[in-house]
Amino acid sequence: MNDTNPRPPATPQGPERSFSIEELASLAGVTRRSVRFYIQSGLLDPPEGTARGAYYTSRHLQRLLDIQAWQDEGLTLDGIRRRLAATATDAAAPEAARPRAPVQVWTRIALRPGVEVHLDPEAAGLSPEQVRELAAGLRALLDRIAGKDPAP
């Protein structure tokens, strides 16, 4: 294994999901610049790995989502920093400072206007090809039900 391109560690559910900075920023609804700022400010841990092999994990995504939720509650970045420090040093920290439910990344497939499917391909054990096949089958079923295509 190359030291500059490590793989995320395995978990009981399989390999941990990893994200590029672009994916992480998109999933969290922030810019890449904000991700870098939070790292530089000590609010977010640096990525795993180095150089081109650097990647982020669900832990990074959860922290970004927590930061945004706390900002929505009116906390300043200094307030968030204090909350994170309290969590790290005190197991009995306030409930609001503890991590929320684990992050789950879902795929949304728009089948037609007004109809969409949400799924977690990893949990469902589906490959990208199988997800595409599922979407095509569901679209065909919708067309048949709507009378656009005669029954087989």
C-alpha positions as CSV (number, residue, x, y, z in Angstrom):
1,M,0.0,0.0,0.0
2,N,1.3,3.5,-0.9
3,D,1.7,5.8,2.1
4,T,0.3,8.8,0.2
5,N,-2.9,6.9,-0.8
6,P,-4.2,5.1,2.3
7,R,-7.5,3.4,2.3
8,P,-10.2,4.2,4.9
9,P,-10.2,1.6,7.8
10,A,-12.7,-1.2,7.8
11,T,-15.7,-1.0,10.2
12,P,-18.0,-3.8,11.2
13,Q,-20.3,-2.7,8.4
14,G,-17.5,-2.8,5.8
15,P,-15.0,-0.1,4.6
16,E,-15.6,3.4,5.9
17,R,-16.9,5.8,3.3
18,S,-14.3,8.3,2.1
19,F,-14.8,11.6,0.4
20,S,-12.8,14.1,-1.6
21,I,-12.8,17.7,-0.4
22,E,-15.3,18.4,-3.3
23,E,-17.6,15.6,-2.2
24,L,-17.4,16.6,1.5
25,A,-18.1,20.2,0.8
26,S,-21.1,19.3,-1.4
27,L,-22.6,16.9,1.1
28,A,-22.2,19.4,3.9
29,G,-23.5,22.3,1.8
30,V,-20.3,24.4,2.3
31,T,-17.5,25.5,0.0
32,R,-14.1,23.9,-0.2
33,R,-12.7,27.2,1.1
34,S,-14.9,26.8,4.3
35,V,-13.6,23.3,4.8
36,R,-10.1,24.5,4.6
37,F,-10.9,27.4,7.0
38,Y,-12.4,25.1,9.6
39,I,-9.3,22.9,9.4
40,Q,-7.0,25.9,9.8
41,S,-9.2,27.2,12.7
42,G,-9.0,23.8,14.5
43,L,-12.7,23.1,14.2
44,L,-12.3,20.3,11.8
45,D,-9.5,17.6,11.8
46,P,-7.2,17.6,8.8
47,P,-7.9,14.9,6.1
48,E,-6.6,11.4,6.4
49,G,-3.6,10.6,4.2
50,T,-1.4,13.2,2.5
51,A,-1.1,15.0,-0.8
52,R,-3.2,13.5,-3.6
53,G,-4.2,10.6,-1.3
54,A,-5.9,12.8,1.3
55,Y,-9.5,11.9,2.0
56,Y,-12.2,12.8,4.5
57,T,-14.5,10.4,6.4
58,S,-18.0,10.3,7.8
59,R,-16.5,11.7,11.0
60,H,-15.5,14.9,9.1
61,L,-18.9,15.2,7.5
62,Q,-20.6,14.8,10.8
63,R,-18.4,17.5,12.3
64,L,-19.2,19.9,9.5
65,L,-23.0,19.2,9.9
66,D,-22.6,19.8,13.7
67,I,-20.8,23.1,13.0
68,Q,-23.6,24.3,10.7
69,A,-26.3,23.2,13.2
70,W,-24.5,25.1,16.0
71,Q,-24.2,28.2,13.8
72,D,-27.9,28.0,13.0
73,E,-28.5,28.0,16.8
74,G,-26.6,31.3,17.0
75,L,-23.2,30.1,18.2
76,T,-20.1,31.9,17.0
77,L,-17.0,30.0,15.9
78,D,-15.4,30.8,19.3
79,G,-18.5,29.3,21.0
80,I,-18.3,26.2,18.8
81,R,-14.6,25.9,19.6
82,R,-15.4,26.1,23.4
83,R,-18.2,23.5,23.0
84,L,-15.8,21.1,21.2
85,A,-13.1,21.6,23.8
86,A,-15.6,20.9,26.6
87,T,-16.7,17.7,24.8
88,A,-13.1,16.5,24.4
89,T,-12.3,17.1,28.1
90,D,-15.5,16.3,29.8
91,A,-17.5,13.1,29.2
92,A,-20.4,14.8,31.0
93,A,-20.5,17.7,28.6
94,P,-23.9,19.1,27.7
95,E,-26.0,17.0,25.4
96,A,-25.9,19.6,22.6
97,A,-22.1,19.2,22.4
98,R,-22.3,15.5,21.8
99,P,-22.4,14.1,18.3
100,R,-25.8,13.6,16.8
101,A,-27.0,10.5,15.0
102,P,-24.4,9.0,12.7
103,V,-24.2,10.4,9.2
104,Q,-25.8,8.4,6.5
105,V,-25.3,9.3,2.8
106,W,-28.3,8.5,0.7
107,T,-28.8,8.6,-3.1
108,R,-31.8,10.4,-4.5
109,I,-33.1,9.2,-7.9
110,A,-35.7,11.3,-9.6
111,L,-37.7,8.9,-11.7
112,R,-40.2,11.4,-13.1
113,P,-41.7,14.7,-11.9
114,G,-43.2,14.0,-8.5
115,V,-41.6,10.6,-8.1
116,E,-38.3,9.9,-6.5
117,V,-36.5,7.1,-4.7
118,H,-34.1,7.4,-1.8
119,L,-31.7,4.6,-1.1
120,D,-28.4,3.8,0.5
121,P,-26.7,1.7,-2.1
122,E,-24.0,0.6,0.3
123,A,-26.4,-0.7,2.9
124,A,-28.6,-2.2,0.2
125,G,-25.6,-4.0,-1.2
126,L,-26.1,-2.5,-4.7
127,S,-23.3,-1.7,-7.1
128,P,-23.7,1.5,-9.2
129,E,-24.7,-0.7,-12.2
130,Q,-27.4,-2.3,-10.1
131,V,-28.7,1.1,-9.0
132,R,-28.9,2.2,-12.6
133,E,-30.7,-1.0,-13.5
134,L,-33.2,-0.5,-10.6
135,A,-33.9,3.1,-11.7
136,A,-34.5,1.9,-15.3
137,G,-36.8,-0.8,-14.1
138,L,-38.8,1.6,-11.9
139,R,-39.1,4.1,-14.7
140,A,-40.4,1.4,-17.0
141,L,-42.9,0.3,-14.4
142,L,-44.1,3.9,-13.9
143,D,-44.5,4.3,-17.7
144,R,-46.5,1.1,-17.8
145,I,-48.7,2.1,-14.9
146,A,-49.3,5.6,-16.4
147,G,-50.3,3.9,-19.7
148,K,-47.4,5.2,-21.7
149,D,-46.2,1.7,-22.5
150,P,-48.3,-1.4,-23.0
151,A,-47.9,-4.2,-20.5
152,P,-45.4,-6.9,-21.5
